[in-house]
Amino acid sequence: MPASDTLAEDDAGGRPTGYVPSGATGTTAVREQLAAVKKELDFISQQLCGPGGQVQAIDLQEVKRLVKHIEVDREELAQRCHRLAQENKELLEVNGKLEAALYVTKRELEDATRKLRHQEVEEDLEMAGSNQKEDLLTQEALEALQNTMQASPARPSKKDLIRALRKAQVRTCYS
């Protein structure tokens, strides 16, 4: 089995066996590697020693069985790692697409909000213009009523007042 396929880790920080820090010089890297190997040998030695520090008999069949189990676990972990890396890649792609769609949606929302504000301004301006026309109509209607009241020596009838208002309204609509 190639060394790159193994997932064995040392006890010092969970680094892969054979790990060399990127900034280490040749001598430093060798020393660190030897220290890692010494830790592994000490660990194995502790596992082999029974009570009183005596080396116990090793059952090779049991060791082979344990190695097979560890290989199965390693293969399953490698497959899981590959699957999770693929899922991560897919999720990053989807996330990028969603962020792009969100950006477009935000711009469209800003444009729609701006258009609504412009529409509100236009409506306010139209309302202000129509209020001025109503004020003119009211002023003309008042003038027509005053003229009608001044023209007749007696109190004007309702018909006369309505007729005067309609004339003022007709003049305003056609002017």
C-alpha positions in Angstrom: 0.0 0.0 0.0 1.4 3.5 -0.9 2.2 5.7 2.0 -0.1 8.4 0.6 -3.1 6.1 0.9 -2.6 5.6 4.6 -4.5 7.6 7.2 -2.3 6.7 10.1 -1.8 9.5 12.6 0.7 10.1 15.4 -0.2 11.0 18.9 1.2 14.6 18.7 -1.6 16.7 17.2 -3.3 14.3 14.8 -0.8 14.9 11.9 -0.4 12.2 9.3 2.6 9.9 9.8 5.5 11.3 7.8 4.2 14.9 8.1 6.9 17.5 7.6 6.2 21.1 8.5 6.5 23.4 5.5 9.1 25.8 7.0 11.3 23.0 8.4 14.9 22.6 7.3 16.3 19.2 6.4 17.8 18.5 9.8 14.8 19.8 11.7 12.5 17.7 9.6 14.5 14.6 10.2 14.6 15.2 14.0 10.8 15.8 14.1 10.3 12.6 12.0 12.5 10.6 14.4 10.7 12.0 17.4 7.4 10.9 15.9 8.7 7.4 15.2 10.0 7.2 18.8 6.5 8.1 20.1 5.0 5.4 17.9 7.5 2.8 19.1 6.9 3.8 22.8 3.2 3.4 22.2 3.6 0.0 20.7 6.0 -1.0 23.5 3.4 0.1 26.1 0.8 -2.0 24.3 3.0 -5.1 24.3 4.0 -4.9 27.9 1.8 -6.4 30.5 1.8 -5.8 34.3 5.3 -5.4 35.7 6.7 -4.3 32.4 7.1 -7.8 31.0 6.6 -8.4 27.3 3.5 -10.4 26.6 3.2 -13.1 24.0 1.8 -11.7 20.8 -1.0 -13.6 19.0 -0.3 -13.0 15.3 -3.7 -14.1 14.3 -5.3 -11.5 16.5 -2.9 -8.8 15.1 -3.9 -9.8 11.6 -7.5 -9.7 12.5 -7.1 -6.2 14.0 -5.2 -5.0 10.9 -8.0 -6.2 8.6 -10.6 -4.3 10.7 -8.4 -1.2 10.6 -8.0 -1.5 6.8 -11.8 -1.8 6.4 -12.3 1.2 8.7 -9.7 3.2 6.7 -11.3 2.3 3.4 -14.8 3.4 4.7 -13.3 6.6 6.0 -11.6 7.3 2.7 -14.8 6.8 0.8 -16.7 9.0 3.3 -14.0 11.7 2.9 -14.3 11.5 -0.9 -18.1 11.7 -0.7 -18.1 14.6 1.7 -15.6 16.5 -0.4 -17.8 16.0 -3.5 -20.9 17.1 -1.5 -19.0 20.2 -0.3 -18.0 21.0 -3.9 -21.6 20.7 -5.0 -22.9 22.8 -2.1 -20.3 25.5 -2.8 -21.5 25.6 -6.4 -25.2 25.8 -5.4 -24.3 28.5 -2.8 -22.6 30.6 -5.5 -25.6 30.3 -7.7 -27.9 31.3 -4.9 -25.8 34.3 -4.0 -25.8 35.4 -7.6 -29.6 35.1 -7.7 -29.9 36.9 -4.4 -27.8 39.7 -5.8 -30.0 40.0 -8.9 -33.1 39.9 -6.8 -31.8 42.7 -4.5 -31.1 44.9 -7.5 -34.5 44.2 -9.0 -36.1 45.1 -5.6 -34.1 48.3 -5.4 -35.2 49.2 -9.0 -38.8 48.4 -8.2 -38.6 50.5 -5.0 -37.1 53.4 -6.9 -39.8 53.2 -9.5 -42.5 53.2 -6.8 -41.0 56.3 -5.2 -41.0 58.0 -8.6 -44.6 57.0 -9.1 -45.6 58.3 -5.7 -43.9 61.6 -6.5 -45.8 61.8 -9.8 -49.1 61.1 -8.0 -48.3 63.7 -5.4 -47.6 66.2 -8.2 -50.8 65.3 -10.0 -52.8 65.6 -6.7 -51.3 69.1 -6.1 -52.3 70.1 -9.7 -55.9 68.8 -9.3 -56.2 70.6 -5.9 -55.3 73.8 -7.7 -58.0 73.2 -10.3 -60.5 72.5 -7.5 -59.5 75.7 -5.8 -60.0 77.6 -9.1 -63.4 76.0 -9.6 -64.4 76.9 -6.1 -63.2 80.5 -6.6 -65.1 80.7 -9.9 -68.2 79.2 -8.3 -68.1 81.7 -5.5 -67.7 84.5 -7.9 -70.6 83.2 -10.0 -72.8 83.0 -6.9 -71.8 86.5 -5.8 -72.6 87.9 -9.2 -76.0 86.1 -9.3 -76.8 87.5 -5.8 -75.8 91.0 -6.7 -77.7 90.9 -10.1 -81.1 90.3 -8.6 -82.6 92.8 -6.1 -84.5 90.1 -4.4 -83.2 86.9 -2.9 -82.2 84.5 -5.8 -83.9 81.2 -6.1 -82.2 77.9 -5.9 -82.7 77.5 -9.6 -80.8 80.7 -10.3 -77.9 79.7 -8.0 -77.7 76.2 -9.5 -77.7 77.7 -13.0 -74.9 80.1 -12.0 -72.8 77.2 -10.6 -73.3 75.1 -13.7 -72.2 78.0 -15.9 -69.0 78.4 -13.8 -68.4 74.7 -14.0 -68.8 74.6 -17.8 -66.4 77.5 -18.2 -63.8 75.8 -16.0 -64.1 72.5 -17.8 -63.6 74.1 -21.3 -60.9 76.5 -20.3 
